[in-house]
């Protein structure tokens, strides 16, 4: 597998090329709307209140088997029909969505993490006891006057220590991972900080993801390019979990155009598979969770059919 060079030197390519995403053009042939069998509301592809497909789309959608349960806490002001969080709940049976403040109490859960940047945040690699850490020196490398509340406005540097010997490393299965559930907040950055103040959420160990440029077309003022849509963040998290547990198939090229930080590749172990197309649940990563982007990639294509990429504000955000 070729490791992508730095973003500034790369020409823009279709971000989802070589990813293992099912043919989503089937969505383009669906005409009209359908009644949700649960709530009797009119919907196009799926019900964003009941999280189920409508019409006969259920027989056409891919189902994604993920290794960690996902909870999504949605801010009450988030518009259901515009949230990408629903994609995950429709495509995987291990995803739940809650609207704040009606959320579970996580205060007694030791194997649940929160995807959120903070002063005590760890990386996914650290959850697996890998020798990598965030560079916290000199205020996380931020200019004077910046603080932890503006972490997402700047790329964070990771320091990769000397790699551990691979011999004797723990072997994982879906049932023996160091975490059982991950919690995501679906909201704007300002809204997420208000949810984070809730002790039921704040009690969780915070985890920060590797920087990855968002392909989301909807602009959010003041947010940088690596402020991911919720479905992108879920995909990134699961990829990081997978490669830390089972490695990355060197023949898989699907991540190359997602513009993920170089540190991701520095901590990844390439694990050759006997067959380049192997996609069993505990095989080296070969696109097992890419279908989470099924709806997202379809909408990306639709947006770019009518708008020039370079004219959309979302893609002209600072890096």
C-alpha positions, 0 to 999 in steps of 0.5 A, spaced: 500 500 500 502 506 498 502 511 503 499 518 501 503 524 501 502 531 505 495 534 503 498 540 500 502 536 494 496 532 492 491 533 487 484 532 489 481 526 487 474 522 488 475 521 495 471 514 495 475 511 489 477 504 491 473 504 497 468 498 498 462 501 498 456 498 494 453 501 488 449 506 491 446 509 484 440 504 486 438 510 490 438 515 484 432 510 480 428 510 486 422 515 485 417 518 489 416 517 497 414 511 501 410 511 508 414 509 514 411 502 517 412 505 524 410 512 524 406 513 518 410 519 515 412 520 508 419 519 507 424 518 501 429 512 503 429 511 510 425 514 516 430 519 520 425 518 526 425 510 526 431 509 523 429 504 518 429 504 510 422 505 507 419 501 501 423 496 498 430 499 499 431 494 505 432 489 501 437 493 497 441 496 502 448 493 505 448 491 512 455 493 516 457 488 522 461 493 526 465 491 532 463 496 537 456 499 539 455 506 537 451 511 541 449 517 538 447 523 542 443 528 538 442 535 540 435 537 540 436 543 535 439 538 530 435 537 524 433 530 523 433 530 516 439 533 515 443 529 520 448 524 517 448 520 524 441 517 522 445 513 516 449 509 521 443 507 525 440 505 518 446 501 516 448 497 522 444 494 528 449 496 533 447 503 533 443 507 537 441 515 537 438 519 543 436 526 543 439 530 549 437 530 555 434 523 554 440 519 554 443 513 558 447 514 564 454 512 563 457 514 570 458 506 571 461 504 565 468 503 564 468 500 557 465 506 554 469 512 551 467 518 548 469 521 542 471 528 544 477 532 544 479 534 551 485 535 556 485 528 558 483 525 551 487 519 548 488 516 541 485 510 539 492 507 539 493 508 546 486 504 548 490 498 545 496 500 549 500 502 543 506 507 544 503 513 541 501 520 545 499 527 543 504 532 544 502 536 550 508 540 550 507 548 549 499 548 550 499 542 545 503 546 539 497 552 539 499 559 538 499 563 545 492 565 547 489 558 544 486 553 549 483 546 549 476 549 547 479 551 540 483 544 539 479 542 533 481 549 530 488 546 529 491 540 527 494 536 533 501 533 533 502 526 535 508 523 537 510 516 535 514 512 540 519 506 538 514 501 536 513 495 541 515 488 539 510 485 535 511 478 538 507 477 544 502 482 542 495 481 545 490 477 539 483 480 539 476 478 537 470 482 536 468 480 544 475 482 547 476 489 544 478 494 550 472 498 549 465 495 548 461 502 546 463 509 543 459 515 544 458 520 539 455 527 540 451 529 533 451 537 534 455 543 532 461 544 536 458 550 541 452 545 542 457 539 543 460 543 549 454 544 553 452 537 552 459 535 555 458 539 561 453 533 563 456 529 568 453 523 565 457 524 559 463 527 562 465 521 566 467 517 560 474 517 557 475 522 552 478 519 545 480 523 539 481 521 532 486 522 527 485 528 523 482 527 516 479 532 511 471 532 511 468 531 505 461 534 508 458 539 503 454 543 508 458 549 511 459 550 518 462 557 520 469 557 523 470 549 523 476 547 519 476 541 514 478 536 519 471 537 523 468 531 520 460 529 519 458 524 524 458 518 519 465 520 517 467 520 524 464 514 526 467 511 520 474 513 522 473 511 529 472 504 527 477 504 522 482 506 527 479 500 532 480 495 526 487 497 524 489 497 531 486 490 533 487 486 526 492 491 522 491 494 515 491 490 508 497 492 504 493 491 498 487 496 500 487 503 497 481 505 499 483 510 505 488 514 500 484 519 498 481 521 505 487 525 506 488 522 513 494 525 517 500 521 516 501 519 524 495 514 522 500 510 517 506 511 522 502 507 527 498 502 523 501 495 522 500 492 515 498 485 515 498 481 509 492 476 507 492 470 503 487 473 499 487 481 497 479 481 497 478 478 504 473 482 508 472 477 514 470 481 520 477 480 524 481 480 517 486 486 516 482 492 514 480 491 507 474 496 507 469 492 512 466 498 514 466 502 508 458 501 507 457 506 512 458 511 507 453 508 502 448 514 503 454 519 504 457 518 498 451 518 494 449 525 496 456 527 495 455 525 488 449 528 487 451 535 490 457 535 485 453 533 480 450 540 480 455 544 484 463 545 482 467 543 488 471 549 489 466 553 489 463 550 495 464 554 502 465 547 505 471 545 501 474 552 502 475 552 509 482 553 512 487 547 513 
